[in-house]
Amino acid sequence: MKKKLTSAISILLAVLFTASALPGCSSDTFSGGAGRQEAVSSPADTASPPSDTAALPDGSAPLRIYFLDVGQGDCTILTQGDSAMLIDAGDNDKGTAVQSYLEYLGIEELDYAVLTHPDADHIGGADVVLYKFDCDTILMPDAQTDTRTYDDVIQAMNAKGESAVHPAPGDVYEFGDACFTILAPVDDYDDNNNNSIVLRLDHGDNSFLFTGDAENQAEEDILSTQADVDADVLKVGHHGSSTSTSDAFLAAVSPDYAVISCGEDNKYGHPHAETLNRLRENGITVYRTDEQGTIVAESDGQDITWSSAPSDSWQSGEPSGGGQAVSDGASSGSQTSSGGSDTAAPPEQTGDVYILNTNTMKFHKPDCSSAGDISEQNRETSGKSREELIAEGYDPCGRCNR
């Protein structure tokens, strides 16, 4: 398990370790930001540039990444030797399923739990996991939300005497014979999605980029730091929404493979045709949990193997004719219906109906997942128009009111 390196000797050893055993996670990965004490190293610890071949110790165990099928949500388990890490934990009803999968893998405790941002479909099951498993380090963005789901996670941590670390861009953490570098959030944002923790994990010559629900603004800000985002595998942002995976970001990452986590026939239409177009036009091999269930990638430090054949349907999840196969050479977004919105068109109503959060002063459509997480004391139903609510000082939800 990890130890906090606080003495001058420990810091020196960490730098030497990063420069030799973990060359892919040197300070050269990132050009801005100051690190935190919890990380093995930070941009201030100047290590040697990574070599072309990042050698692993003899007999090193493979890195295995399990992209769990948790429906419309996100959950990834990573193992390398005796080290184990969780990135997100699915929605509120998935905690027991995630617990069972961890037990199936023989995991008794976690080195890391990375909760990328406080949306229910990413942290909903985390309270169960954190209560059942000891965890050395819990990483969360410095962003709170007034929901029962978020409070459940905090209460689970409190019950175990644990607290979250808010990592900074450039922080480097060791993970067995692998390591990962924090790339985002670069700034403080008004919406949860762009506050997502983004990290690049390096294992030998192989690299994996996990982006949470980071959208175009966060992607642009990451690129502005000149961080090294190049990766073999891209965990596609925001379940394949058209609001993520911009042309510039995809070009910078230049992945060979992409993994999309989304639920079959989800109400948001994920993955969007615009995103699938970009991936196909760039010759990227795609894996999808809505089509293939749980997907396992294994890295030996040089090659990556997969548990199943890739998706070849190129079917978007958008309703009303937007779900047809994406054609070769289609221009970006040409198959996107409903203007690329994250939600399907709501049923016809006789008037406007919105769910208000009187604490955060945001309003949501009734079928928005965030609306279900509003505590009763802060929840109101309004028949006022969008314009009237904005005039009263409310802001539209960034997910369902685009």
N, C-alpha and C positions, 0 to 999 in steps of 0.2 A: 504494500500500500504506500501511498505517497506520504512524504514528510514535508513540512514547511521548512524551507531553507532560509534561515534568518541570519546565520553567522557569516562572516566574511569568507571563511574557509568553505562553507557549504555553497555559497554563491559561486565561488571560483570553481568548485567541483561541478556545479550545475552547468556552468558555461562550457567547461571541458566536455562534459557528457553530451551537451547539445551539439557541440562542434564535431564530435566524433561519432557517437552512436546514433544521434538523431539529426543528421545533417539537413533533412528536409524542413525542420522547424527552427532554423536559425533566425536571428533578428532580421535578416534580409528579406524575410517573407513579408514584412510590413514596414512602411516608411513613416508612420506617424503614431502619436499617442504614447502615454507612459504606462508602464505595467503596474501590477499590484503585487503585494507581498506573497499572496497565495500561489502565484504562478512559479514554475521552475525557473523561467527566465523572462526577460522583457526586452523591448527594443534598446534599452540602455546597456544590456549585456551583449557587447559586440562579439559575435561568433564568426567563424570562418564561413564563407559562402558555401552552399551545398554543392557537393561534387556531382558529376553526371551520374554516378552510380552510388546510391545510398545503401551501403552494405549492412546487412543484418547479422547479428551474432550467429555462429554455427548452432544448428539445432533449434533455431527460433521457431516458435509455434506460429501457425498462420493467423492472420487477422480475419475474423468472420464478422460480417455485418448482416443482421437480420432485419429486413424491412417488413415489419409486421402488418398484416391485413387487419386493420382496426376500423374498417368502414371509412366514413368521411372524417378522417382525422390523421394524426401522425404518431408513429411510435417506432423507434429504431433501437435495437440492442446490438452492442458491439462487444466482442471478446477478443483478447489477445493473450495467450497463455493463461495466467491466473487473474488477469485484469478484466473487469467488466464495466461497461458504461451503458447508460440509458439516455437516449435523446427523445424527450417527450413521452407521453403515456396514454395517448388516445383520449376519448371523451369520457364523461362521467360513468358510463356503464361498462367501460373497458378495463377498469382497474384490476378486477379479479382475473380476467383473461391474460393481462400482461403479467400478473403475479404467477399464474400457472405456467406461462411460457418461460419465465426466468427459472422457475423450479425445474421445468423439463430440461433446461440446459445445464442444470446442476449449479446454478449461481446462488450463493448464499449471502453475499454482500456485494455492494457496488462501490467501485472506485469513484465514479462520477454519476450524477444525475443532472443532465442539462435540460432545463425547462425553458425552451426558446422564448416564449412569450406567454402572457396569462390568458390566452383564449381557451375556452373549455375543450375544444377538440384537440388541444395539445397537452393540457395539464389536468384534464378532468379525472384521469385514472391515477394521477401521481400521488394523491393522498393515501390510497391503498398501498401502493408500492413503497412509499417512504415510511409508512407505518410498519410494514412487514419486513423490510430489508434495511440493515444498517448501510449508511452511505458516507464515505469519507468526505466528499465535496459535492455540494449542490450549487450549481451555477444557474443564476437567473438574471435577467436584465433588471436594471434599477427602475422598474415600472410597475406600479400597482394598479389594481382595478377593483371596483366595488361590486364584486360578485360573490355568491355563495361558493362557487367553485374555487376561486382564488383563496377565500378564507379557509376552506377545508384543507387546502395544501399547507397554508401557514400553520394551522392548528396541528396538522400531522407532524410538521417539523418541530413545533414547540413541544409536542408530546415526547419526542425523541431527544430533546435537548439540542437540536440542530438549527443552523441558520444558513441563509443563502449567501454566497459570494457573488458580487456583481463584477464580472470581469471587464477589463478594458481592452480595446483593440491593441493587438500586439502581444498580449499575454500568451505564454507558451506553457502547456501542461504535458507531462510525460504520461504515457499510457502503455505500460509494458514496454515492448520494443518499438512502439509507435509513439507519436506525439501529435498534439493538435494546437493550432494557433487561432486565437480569437480575432475575427475580422470586423465584427459589428455587434451592437449598434455603434455607429460613429457619432451620432448626435442624439438629442432627446426629441422624440416625435410625439405628435398628438394622438396617433393611433397605435394599437398594439402590434399590428403586422410589421411596421417598419422598425419597431423596437426589438425585433427578433434578434437573438444571438445567432450570428453566422460564424461557422468555424471550418477550417480546413485541416483534415487529418492526414498525416503522412506516414506511410509504412513502406520502408525501403524506397523503391522507385515509384510506388503507387500512391496516388493522392485522391481524396474524397472531399467534396464540398457539400456541407449541410447548411441550408439557407432558411429554415423555418418558414415563416410566411412573409419574409422580406419582399417588398414590392419595388417598383421602378425607382422611387426616390432613394430608398436605402441602397439599392444596387449602384446607382449613380454616385452616391456618397462614398461607397466602398472603393469604387474605381478611382475616385479623386484622391484617395490616400496612397495610390500606387501600390497597394497591397498585391501580393502574388496570389491570384485566384485560380491559376491554371490547375486543372484537375482532370483525372481520368474519368471520374464518376461525379455527376451532378445530381444531388437530391433536389429535384425541381421545386422552386419556391411556390408557396400558396396553392398546393395541390394541382398545379398546372393552370392556374388562372392567367388570363391575359394581362393582369396587372403586374405580373412578375416575368422574369426571364426575358428582359429586353434584348434587342439585337446586340447592343454594345456589350452588355454583360455576358451574353452567351459567347460572343466572339472572344472575350477576354478569358473565359473559363476554358473554352475549346475542348469540351469533354468528348470522350468516345462513347460513353454510356450515360443515360439519364434514367432516373427512377421517379415515378409519380405515385404518390400515395393519395388515393381518393376512394370514395364509396361508389359502388355500382348504382346507377340511376340516382345520383345525388341531386338535390334540388338546386345546386349552384351551377350545374352544367359543366363541372370539372371532369376532365381537363378541357380547356377551351381550344377550339380549332386554331386560333391564332398561335397559341403556344406549340401545338402539334405541327403546324406548318413550319415554324422556325426550326424545330428539332429535325424534321424530315429534310428540309432544304439544306441543313448542315451535315447530313449523313450520320446523325447520331442514333445509336441503337437504344430503343426505349423499352423499359420494363414498367408494368403498372399493377398495383395491388388490386384494382377493381377487376382486372382480367385474369391475373395469375395467382392471386392470393399472396401469402407470405413469400417473399423473395430473399434468397440468401446469396451474398457475394463473398467470395473467399480470395484473399490476397496472400501470395507467398513473398511479396516484396518486389516481384518482377511482373508476374502475370495475375490477371483477375479471372476467376471462373464463376459461373452462375448456376444456380440450382434449377433453372428452367429456361426454355427457349424464350427469346424476346417477343414482345407484342408485335404483330404485323397487321393489326386492324386499322390503325390510324383513325379510330372512331372518337370523335369528340363526345362529350357528355351533354351537349346542349340540346334542349328540346325544340319542338316546332320546326323540324327540318334541319336543325343545326348539328345533328349527330351523325351525318353521313361521313364516309371515309374522306380523308383529306387528299385531294388530288395532287399528283406530282406537278411541281412548278407553280402551285397556287401561290398567289401573293399573300403576304401576311394579313391575317384577319379576314380573308375573303369568304371563309365559311362560318365566321362568327355571327351568331344570331343575337338579337336583343342588345346590340351595341357592345357586346363583350361583358355584360353585367355578370356579377358573381351569383346572382339569384335568378331563378326562373321567374317569368312574368306572373305576378300574383293573380288570383281569380278576380273576376270583375266584382267591384263593390259599388254600393250606392253612394258612398262618400269616402273621404280619407279616414283611415284609422291608423294611429301610430302608438307605439309603446314608449313612454317617457321614462328616463332615468333622472329623477329630480336631483340626484346628487352630482352626477357628472354633466348634467344638462345636455344630454344627447337624446335623440329620438330614433326609434328603430321601426322597421316594418314588423308586423306581427309574427312572420315566419323567420325572422332573423335569429340565428343561434344565440347571439348575445342577449337578445330580449329575454330568453328563458333563464338567464343567469342573474337577472336583476333582483335584488332582495325586495321583499314585499313592502317594506317601509319606504323604499325609494321608487316604487313602480306605480305608474299611472297610465291609464288608457285615455287617449285624446282623439276627438273627432275633428280637430282643427286641421287646416291645410298646412302643407309644408311651409309656405310663405309666412303664415301666421305664427308658426312655431319658431321660425328663424327670427322673426321680428320680436318675439318674446325672449330671445337670448339663447334658444336651444340650437345645438349644432346637429346636422344629420350624421348618422352613423356612417363611417367610411367604408363599411362592408356591404350594407344593404341599400344605401341611399346614394348611389353614384349618379 
